[in-house]
Amino acid sequence: MSIEFINISKKYGKFWALKDINLKLQKGKINILIGTSGSGKTTLLKLINRLIDRDSGEILINNKKINDIDVIELRKSMGYVVQEIGLFPHYTVYENIAVVPKLLKWDEEKIKNRVCELLEMVNLDPERFMDKYPRELSGGQKQRIGVARGLASDPEIILMDEPFGAIDPINREELQNSFLEIQKKIKKTIVFVTHDIREALKLGDYITVMNKGIIEGTGKKEDIIKETKNSFIKDILGDFSYIKYLEFMNSDNKIEEIKRIENQNNVYEDKQIVYSDFSENYYFLTDREEKFVGYLKKEEFNKNMKNLKKDFIDESSNLLEALNKMIFNKETMIPVLNNKKLIGVLRFESIIE
Ligand SMILES: Nc1ncnc2c1ncn2[C@@H]1O[C@H](COP(=O)(O)OP(=O)(O)OP(=O)(O)O)[C@@H](O)[C@H]1O
């Protein structure tokens, strides 16, 4: 579901918390709102589920004005995860997660299945945790329950206000990783407030940078990273050099195809298949199941297999890992695997383009 803000303004007394905001958030993506303290991020987020009402302008969800939707229905249709977690202390983990499904009058069997599924999704054993009370959980575990609760009714939109803000760095990293794994499966429209640039770059597909109630810039993460004109955005990015950003980007659309060299079959060992890159600088060997074995420069092929290089990156690796391996191997490309199978190569040129 897309979310669109049209000429949205919000005043607290005489103070303009949001000034004429025009913004479209992307369906099925993680949309980050980042900015300095007091820039209006939380206000913008809470306008979406009408915890706060706008003074002027319209917010559209799937082209429908949210002020035309019953406010309770609107809230039931969205997940909401906040930093303070807000778990009910006298409810068990099960009861906390089941709040919205119960409001939606799901039958008990369906709720139970959903709670178990969600606990597994956030890496907590349902048997062990279902009947615990919030006071029996660590901060990181509570936050996982908070995320599970936000996802409970399988809403299309999930609003997250610094959900990992209060967690120590190690647990935070782990939670962010699980969250990315979950989002890969569920592909929800997520609006995620943070003031942590690392978190924004790690999690965001799209990033909106806010400052004093206005939007300084919005766009795909890759484009925000390359921003050179807006000094506020440059300041937010801080002393991150381009090489550091590579850690937050993956090889997605940069993988180059390879071609199978039919007549080279069995040249080396009868169990292997040969591929090359399109410019035929390298030859790649796989076994009969197409599992990667190694690669060589073309001129070395058939000569000396002891020079066979075995390094590769996984499709999900970030570009910094890829670059590291290239430098280590003194090569300008690295094979890319998915599930041990060779799917292409990544070149140095495509990292810097
Ligand atoms: N209920 C309120 N009454 C008066 N002023 C408010 C109220 N809520 C927020 N503000 C002010 O509006 C501005 C924007 O607040 P908001 O919470 O949206 O900022 P934020 O970007 O989320 O900040 P932070 O990162 O510190 O949470 C701030 O200056 C804040 O003091």
The ligand as a Tripos MOL2 file, in Angstrom:
@<TRIPOS>MOLECULE
LIG
   31    33     1     0     0
SMALL
NO_CHARGES

@<TRIPOS>ATOM
      1 N1          2.4150   17.4130   21.8290 N.pl3     1 LIG1
      2 C1          3.2980   18.3540   21.5060 C.ar      1 LIG1
      3 N2          3.1640   19.6290   21.9280 N.ar      1 LIG1
      4 C2          4.0430   20.5760   21.5770 C.ar      1 LIG1
      5 N3          5.1270   20.3780   20.8100 N.ar      1 LIG1
      6 C3          5.3280   19.1220   20.3610 C.ar      1 LIG1
      7 C4          4.4370   18.0570   20.6820 C.ar      1 LIG1
      8 N4          4.8840   16.9340   20.0910 N.ar      1 LIG1
      9 C5          6.0150   17.2990   19.4380 C.ar      1 LIG1
     10 N5          6.2810   18.5920   19.5980 N.ar      1 LIG1
     11 C6          7.4050   19.3250   19.0000 C.3       1 LIG1
     12 O1          7.3780   19.1260   17.5960 O.3       1 LIG1
     13 C7          8.6880   18.9360   17.0810 C.3       1 LIG1
     14 C8          8.7490   17.6240   16.3090 C.3       1 LIG1
     15 O2          8.6000   16.5540   17.2300 O.3       1 LIG1
     16 P1          8.7770   15.0550   16.7820 P.3       1 LIG1
     17 O3          8.5360   14.2090   17.9660 O.co2     1 LIG1
     18 O4          7.9840   14.8260   15.5670 O.co2     1 LIG1
     19 O5         10.3280   15.0560   16.4040 O.3       1 LIG1
     20 P2         11.2940   13.8670   16.0480 P.3       1 LIG1
     21 O6         11.9500   14.2310   14.7610 O.co2     1 LIG1
     22 O7         10.5820   12.5800   16.0920 O.co2     1 LIG1
     23 O8         12.3550   13.9820   17.2140 O.3       1 LIG1
     24 P3         13.1350   12.8630   18.0880 P.3       1 LIG1
     25 O9         14.1220   12.2420   17.1810 O.co2     1 LIG1
     26 O10        13.7860   13.7090   19.1380 O.co2     1 LIG1
     27 O11        12.1130   11.9200   18.6150 O.co2     1 LIG1
     28 C9          9.6260   18.9960   18.2780 C.3       1 LIG1
     29 O12        10.1980   20.2720   18.3340 O.3       1 LIG1
     30 C10         8.7190   18.7540   19.4720 C.3       1 LIG1
     31 O13         9.1980   19.4300   20.5990 O.3       1 LIG1
@<TRIPOS>BOND
     1     1     2 1
     2     2     3 ar
     3     2     7 ar
     4     3     4 ar
     5     4     5 ar
     6     5     6 ar
     7     6     7 ar
     8     6    10 ar
     9     7     8 ar
    10     8     9 ar
    11     9    10 ar
    12    10    11 1
    13    11    12 1
    14    11    30 1
    15    12    13 1
    16    13    14 1
    17    13    28 1
    18    14    15 1
    19    15    16 1
    20    16    17 2
    21    16    18 1
    22    16    19 1
    23    19    20 1
    24    20    21 2
    25    20    22 1
    26    20    23 1
    27    23    24 1
    28    24    25 2
    29    24    26 1
    30    24    27 1
    31    28    29 1
    32    28    30 1
    33    30    31 1
@<TRIPOS>SUBSTRUCTURE
     1 LIG1         1 GROUP 0 **** ****
